[in-house]
Amino acid sequence: LAIVDTVDENERDKTYALVNYKLDKDKLMRLCRKGKDSLDERSKIQPEEMASGVEELIFSYGNFSSDTGELDWKDVWDNLPGLPSAVKIKLTIKNKAKQDFKRTIFLPLAK
């Protein structure tokens, strides 16, 4: 679940939504069900293509070390308690030219 921007009658507002990303062959798909539709699995809202030509999609999971206070990164978040403190995403798209996109998302309420 996330908070997303919405526009209704030329007014911008924020609402809650279920946002889900899925890799379908070489296409990155995004499903965004807002408001009451967010928890309705029978919703008719369909995923939209965000990017094609996806060559690589890598996730890394970080937790703050109690010794150093810095993020320790892991390739897999299996059998660990709670949520990671951060998720690092690397997306590589190859169409006419190869492009890398990197983002680190911090989860401030994770412990």
C-alpha positions, 0 to 999 in steps of 0.5 A, spaced: 500 500 500 502 507 498 499 514 498 499 516 491 497 523 487 490 523 484 486 529 480 479 530 480 475 536 477 482 539 477 484 538 484 490 534 486 489 530 492 492 524 495 489 517 496 491 510 498 492 505 493 495 498 492 501 499 487 504 492 484 510 491 479 510 485 475 516 483 470 512 480 464 517 477 459 521 484 458 516 488 460 515 492 467 507 492 468 504 496 474 498 495 477 495 501 481 488 500 484 486 507 488 481 508 494 476 503 495 479 499 489 485 498 493 483 491 496 478 489 491 481 483 488 475 483 483 477 490 481 477 491 473 483 495 473 488 492 469 496 493 469 499 498 465 506 497 461 511 502 464 517 500 460 519 494 455 526 492 453 527 490 460 534 486 461 535 486 468 531 488 474 535 487 481 533 488 488 537 489 494 535 489 501 538 493 507 538 494 514 542 498 519 548 495 522 548 495 530 555 496 530 557 501 524 550 504 524 551 503 516 546 499 511 548 492 510 545 490 504 543 483 502 541 480 495 535 476 499 530 478 505 528 471 507 527 468 514 529 475 517 524 478 522 520 484 520 521 489 514 528 491 511 530 499 512 531 500 505 530 497 498 535 498 492 532 497 485 536 497 479 533 497 472 536 496 466 532 497 459 535 496 453 532 498 446 536 503 442 541 504 447 542 501 454 539 505 460 540 504 468 535 506 473 537 506 480 533 508 486 534 507 494 527 507 497 527 508 505 522 504 509 522 509 515 517 505 519 521 498 519 525 496 524 
